[in-house]
Amino acid sequence: KSPVKIYSQQFLYHIILQPKAKFAFEIPANQEAAAFIPLGDATVNCRDFGKSELIGFANEEGTVEFTNKGISPVDIIVFGGEHYNEPIVGEGPFVMNSRHEISQAYRDFFDGKYGEIQYS
């Protein structure tokens, strides 16, 4: 549990799935979810996925089953939360609601409004 204040329900899990193991995850009602497999291969709901694949579950409330058919452990990152009802625009390190807000974020950054890194 994080001390960071949040404004909507969210979750983030790091699963280490041992060889020949299965793990079932229940997507909470009214939430979206996705999984990321940084290295290795895993079967997710009977479909095979590999290294660096992102798997979206959209609005699929229910059980997701992860299976490791391999001989090495597999890391799986599962994350999600309540549906976000605003537009999302991302560029570089910035995520905003519009291209205009992205432009403003770049201006603010180059104008030094985000502070300075103090090197020792």
DOVO-453589 format. One line per field, with one value per residue: x, y, z of N, C-alpha, C in turn; residue in three letters; residue number from 1. Coordinates in Angstrom, 2 decimals, decimal comma. Each point is the difference from the previous one (the first is absolute). Last residue first. Layout:
! DOVO-453589
n_x = [X; ...]
n_y = [Y; ...]
n_z = [Z; ...]
ca_x = [X; ...]
ca_y = [Y; ...]
ca_z = [Z; ...]
c_x = [X; ...]
c_y = [Y; ...]
c_z = [Z; ...]
resn = [ala; ...]
resi = [NUM; ...]
This chain:
! DOVO-453589
n_x = [26,10; -4,98; -5,43; -4,49; -4,70; -5,28; -4,24; -0,58; 3,05; -0,26; -0,75; -3,73; -4,29; -1,55; -1,75; -4,42; -3,43; -1,33; -3,04; -4,52; -2,41; -1,68; -3,10; -0,86; 4,64; 5,42; 5,78; 4,88; 0,36; -4,28; -5,83; -5,62; -5,60; -5,48; -3,98; -2,19; 1,86; -0,77; 1,72; 3,67; 5,25; 4,27; 4,26; 4,69; 3,77; 4,44; 2,25; 3,52; 1,78; -0,57; -4,97; -4,74; -3,59; -4,72; -4,77; -5,29; -4,62; -5,50; -3,91; -2,14; 1,42; 0,75; 4,77; 4,40; 5,51; 5,62; 5,44; 5,51; 4,92; 1,72; -3,55; -4,82; -4,72; -5,02; -3,59; -0,59; 4,43; 5,46; 5,52; 5,87; 4,77; 1,27; -2,54; -5,42; -5,12; -5,72; -5,17; -5,48; -4,71; -4,97; -4,41; -0,16; 4,33; 3,14; 3,01; 3,64; 3,39; 4,20; 3,82; 4,77; 4,39; 4,33; -0,43; -1,16; -0,65; -2,15; -1,85; -3,78; -3,70; -4,87; -4,37; -4,37; -0,47; 2,00; 4,79; 4,98; 4,21; 2,50; -0,29; 0,02]
n_y = [17,73; 1,78; 1,15; 1,40; 2,85; 2,13; 0,83; 3,76; 1,75; 0,56; -3,68; -2,69; 1,63; -0,49; -4,17; -0,92; 1,76; -2,43; -3,50; 1,08; 0,48; -3,86; -2,85; -1,99; -1,98; -1,64; -0,36; -0,73; -0,75; 0,54; -1,27; 0,48; -1,15; 1,18; -1,28; -2,91; -4,84; -4,58; -3,15; -3,43; -2,96; -4,09; -4,05; -2,84; -4,24; -3,78; -5,12; -4,75; -4,66; -3,69; 0,15; 1,32; 3,32; 3,23; 2,99; 2,24; 3,10; 1,49; 3,85; 4,38; 3,41; 4,17; 0,83; -2,20; -0,18; -0,60; 0,34; -1,60; -1,27; -4,94; -3,80; -3,49; -3,36; -2,11; -1,64; 2,64; 1,34; -1,84; 0,96; 1,14; 3,38; 4,69; 3,97; 0,44; 2,05; 1,36; 2,34; 2,23; 2,89; 0,55; -0,89; -4,40; -3,15; -4,20; -4,42; -4,29; -4,77; -3,65; -4,54; -3,15; -1,97; 2,68; 4,68; 5,32; 5,04; 5,26; 5,11; 4,33; 4,38; 3,46; 3,84; 3,95; 5,26; 4,02; -0,01; 0,47; -2,49; -3,29; -5,53; -5,71]
n_z = [-7,35; -2,20; -0,83; -3,04; -0,78; -1,40; -2,22; -3,06; -3,81; -4,99; -2,90; 1,27; -1,03; -4,41; -1,22; 1,19; -2,70; -3,80; 0,70; 0,33; -4,01; -2,08; 3,24; 4,35; 2,50; 1,21; -1,05; -1,01; -5,11; -2,00; -0,04; 1,40; 0,97; 1,85; 3,30; 3,45; 2,47; 3,28; 4,02; 1,04; -0,51; -1,12; 0,44; -1,71; 0,11; -0,81; 0,42; 0,54; -1,95; -2,99; -2,95; -0,73; 2,73; 0,53; 1,75; -0,24; 1,53; 0,97; 0,62; -2,84; -3,80; -3,01; -2,04; -0,63; -1,95; -0,40; -1,91; -0,61; 0,07; -0,09; -0,81; -0,53; -1,28; 1,51; 2,95; 4,05; 0,92; 0,38; -0,74; -0,11; 0,23; 2,13; 1,01; 0,30; 1,62; 0,24; 1,60; 0,92; 2,30; 2,67; 2,24; 2,73; 0,54; -1,29; 1,14; -0,67; 0,34; -1,39; -0,60; -1,57; -1,61; 0,99; 2,53; 0,79; 2,25; 0,09; 1,62; -0,16; 0,93; -0,26; 1,46; 0,53; 0,94; 1,34; 3,42; 3,04; 2,53; 2,66; -0,92; 0,21]
ca_x = [1,00; 1,07; 1,24; 0,69; 1,34; 1,08; -0,06; -1,08; 0,50; 0,08; 1,16; 1,24; 0,28; 0,40; 1,35; 0,91; 0,21; 0,84; 1,35; 0,59; 0,29; 1,27; -0,09; -1,31; -0,97; -1,32; -1,23; -0,28; 1,20; 1,16; 1,34; 0,99; 1,39; 0,96; 0,49; -0,97; 0,36; 0,07; -1,25; -0,77; -1,27; -0,37; -1,44; -0,49; -1,19; -0,56; -0,41; -1,05; 0,53; 0,82; 1,44; 0,28; 1,41; 0,66; 1,37; 0,89; 1,08; 1,26; 0,06; -0,09; -0,28; -1,00; -1,13; -1,20; -1,11; -1,27; -1,01; -1,37; -0,39; 0,77; 1,43; 0,58; 1,42; 0,75; 0,22; -1,31; -1,00; -1,29; -1,08; -1,26; -0,55; 0,91; 1,28; 0,98; 1,22; 1,16; 0,95; 1,26; 0,73; 1,36; 0,07; -1,15; -1,07; -0,07; -1,37; -0,20; -1,24; -0,49; -1,14; -1,01; -1,13; -0,17; 1,00; -0,66; 1,10; -0,17; 1,13; 0,56; 1,23; 0,78; 1,04; 0,49; -0,84; -1,35; -0,57; -1,43; -0,32; -0,46; 0,83; -0,86]
ca_y = [0,24; -0,99; 0,46; -1,12; -0,34; -0,05; -1,28; 0,02; -0,30; 1,26; 0,75; -0,73; 0,13; 1,39; 0,18; -0,73; 0,82; 1,15; -0,55; -0,19; 1,32; 0,41; 0,56; -0,24; 1,07; -0,56; 0,67; -0,32; 0,09; 0,27; -0,16; 0,28; -0,16; -0,31; 1,19; 0,55; 1,42; 0,57; 0,54; 0,83; 0,52; 1,31; 0,16; 1,20; 0,58; 1,19; 1,10; 0,91; 1,11; -0,59; -0,10; -1,33; -0,05; -1,30; 0,06; -1,06; -0,12; -0,62; -1,44; -0,41; -1,41; -0,03; 0,91; -0,78; 0,78; -0,66; 0,61; 0,14; 1,39; 1,12; -0,03; 1,34; 0,16; 0,59; -0,98; -0,43; 0,80; -0,20; -0,46; -0,31; -1,35; -1,02; 0,61; -1,07; 0,20; -0,72; -0,40; -0,62; -0,48; 0,44; 1,40; 0,55; 0,59; 1,44; 0,49; 1,35; 0,63; 0,98; 0,81; 0,47; -0,95; -0,93; -1,07; -1,28; -0,86; -1,43; -0,68; -1,21; -0,35; -1,11; -0,48; -1,33; -1,06; 0,54; -0,25; 0,27; 1,03; 1,19; 1,19; 1,18]
ca_z = [1,05; -0,08; 0,63; 0,65; -0,47; 0,97; 0,70; 1,00; 1,34; 0,75; -0,52; 0,28; 1,43; 0,26; -0,54; 0,89; 1,20; -0,40; -0,23; 1,32; 0,54; -0,60; -1,35; -0,61; 0,26; -0,29; 0,43; 1,40; 0,84; -0,85; 0,57; -1,04; 0,43; -1,06; -0,67; -0,94; -0,06; -1,35; -0,54; 0,90; -0,50; 0,50; -0,22; 0,68; -0,62; 0,67; -0,89; 0,50; 0,81; 1,06; -0,14; -0,52; -0,41; 0,07; -0,49; 0,45; -0,96; 0,35; 0,13; 1,40; 0,18; 1,07; -0,23; 0,27; 0,55; -0,23; 0,86; -0,50; -0,27; 0,52; 0,26; -0,10; 0,32; -1,12; -1,08; -0,49; 0,69; -0,63; 0,87; -0,67; 0,02; -0,53; -0,38; 0,22; -0,77; 0,51; -1,04; 0,40; -1,17; -0,17; -0,44; -0,71; 0,82; -0,29; -0,21; 0,52; -0,45; 0,96; -0,46; 0,95; 0,00; -1,12; -0,05; -0,24; -0,47; 0,21; -0,64; 0,60; -0,71; 0,54; -0,90; 0,35; -0,56; -0,17; -1,32; -0,09; -0,99; 0,70; -0,16; 0,00]
c_x = [1,40; 1,03; 1,02; 1,31; 0,53; 1,32; 1,13; -0,15; -1,06; 0,44; 0,14; 1,22; 1,32; 0,38; 0,50; 1,44; 0,97; 0,32; 0,95; 1,40; 0,67; 0,41; 1,40; -0,12; -1,33; -1,00; -1,25; -1,35; -0,36; 1,21; 1,06; 1,36; 0,90; 1,41; 0,93; 0,45; -0,83; 0,27; 0,22; -1,29; -0,67; -1,34; -0,41; -1,48; -0,43; -1,19; -0,56; -0,28; -1,16; 0,66; 0,71; 1,50; 0,30; 1,43; 0,62; 1,34; 0,94; 0,96; 1,41; 0,02; 0,00; -0,43; -0,95; -1,26; -1,23; -1,09; -1,34; -0,90; -1,41; -0,52; 0,55; 1,47; 0,47; 1,43; 0,67; 0,12; -1,35; -1,02; -1,25; -1,02; -1,30; -0,69; 0,97; 1,35; 0,97; 1,17; 1,12; 0,85; 1,31; 0,58; 1,43; 0,23; -1,13; -1,15; 0,04; -1,40; -0,16; -1,24; -0,39; -1,11; -1,12; -1,15; -0,27; 1,05; -0,61; 1,25; -0,11; 1,16; 0,61; 1,21; 0,68; 0,99; 0,62; -0,94; -1,44; -0,47; -1,52; -0,40; -0,56; 0,89]
c_y = [-0,27; 0,29; -1,12; 0,56; -1,20; -0,41; -0,15; -1,32; -0,05; -0,22; 1,37; 0,81; -0,69; 0,18; 1,43; 0,13; -0,67; 0,89; 1,14; -0,61; -0,11; 1,37; 0,33; 0,55; -0,38; 1,05; -0,77; 0,52; -0,36; 0,18; 0,32; -0,11; 0,23; -0,09; -0,40; 1,28; 0,64; 1,50; 0,61; 0,45; 0,87; 0,43; 1,32; 0,14; 1,19; 0,49; 1,12; 1,13; 0,85; 1,06; -0,63; -0,28; -1,43; 0,13; -1,39; 0,11; -1,06; -0,03; -0,47; -1,52; -0,38; -1,44; -0,03; 0,84; -0,87; 0,81; -0,61; 0,58; 0,16; 1,35; 1,31; -0,09; 1,42; 0,24; 0,57; -0,83; -0,33; 0,74; -0,20; -0,46; -0,11; -1,35; -0,98; 0,54; -1,12; 0,26; -0,77; -0,30; -0,60; -0,60; 0,53; 1,48; 0,58; 0,57; 1,50; 0,44; 1,34; 0,64; 0,96; 0,79; 0,41; -0,98; -0,94; -1,09; -1,40; -0,71; -1,47; -0,51; -1,19; -0,25; -1,20; -0,48; -1,34; -0,98; 0,50; -0,22; 0,16; 1,12; 1,17; 1,23]
c_z = [-0,50; 1,07; -0,04; 0,53; 0,74; -0,66; 1,01; 0,76; 1,08; 1,44; 0,65; -0,44; 0,35; 1,47; 0,26; -0,49; 0,96; 1,20; -0,36; -0,09; 1,38; 0,54; -0,52; -1,41; -0,66; 0,43; -0,42; 0,49; 1,43; 0,90; -1,03; 0,67; -1,20; 0,57; -1,14; -0,71; -1,10; 0,08; -1,38; -0,64; 1,03; -0,58; 0,63; -0,37; 0,85; -0,80; 0,86; -1,01; 0,51; 0,88; 1,19; -0,06; -0,43; -0,49; 0,19; -0,71; 0,54; -1,18; 0,31; 0,06; 1,48; 0,28; 1,18; -0,13; 0,18; 0,67; -0,37; 1,07; -0,57; -0,51; 0,51; 0,37; -0,26; 0,44; -1,25; -1,27; -0,63; 0,85; -0,84; 1,02; -0,75; 0,03; -0,65; -0,43; 0,39; -0,94; 0,68; -1,22; 0,49; -1,28; -0,10; -0,30; -0,86; 0,81; -0,26; -0,36; 0,71; -0,59; 1,11; -0,71; 0,95; 0,24; -1,19; -0,22; -0,09; -0,54; 0,36; -0,84; 0,73; -0,90; 0,64; -1,06; 0,40; -0,69; -0,04; -1,43; -0,09; -0,97; 0,81; 0,00]
resn = [ser; tyr; gln; ile; glu; gly; tyr; lys; gly; asp; phe; phe; asp; arg; tyr; ala; gln; ser; ile; glu; his; arg; ser; asn; met; val; phe; pro; gly; glu; gly; val; ile; pro; glu; asn; tyr; his; glu; gly; gly; phe; val; ile; ile; asp; val; pro; ser; ile; gly; lys; asn; thr; phe; glu; val; thr; gly; glu; glu; asn; ala; phe; gly; ile; leu; glu; ser; lys; gly; phe; asp; arg; cys; asn; val; thr; ala; asp; gly; leu; pro; ile; phe; ala; ala; ala; glu; gln; asn; ala; pro; ile; glu; phe; ala; phe; lys; ala; lys; pro; gln; leu; ile; ile; his; tyr; leu; phe; gln; gln; ser; tyr; ile; lys; val; pro; ser; lys]
resi = [120; 119; 118; 117; 116; 115; 114; 113; 112; 111; 110; 109; 108; 107; 106; 105; 104; 103; 102; 101; 100; 99; 98; 97; 96; 95; 94; 93; 92; 91; 90; 89; 88; 87; 86; 85; 84; 83; 82; 81; 80; 79; 78; 77; 76; 75; 74; 73; 72; 71; 70; 69; 68; 67; 66; 65; 64; 63; 62; 61; 60; 59; 58; 57; 56; 55; 54; 53; 52; 51; 50; 49; 48; 47; 46; 45; 44; 43; 42; 41; 40; 39; 38; 37; 36; 35; 34; 33; 32; 31; 30; 29; 28; 27; 26; 25; 24; 23; 22; 21; 20; 19; 18; 17; 16; 15; 14; 13; 12; 11; 10; 9; 8; 7; 6; 5; 4; 3; 2; 1]
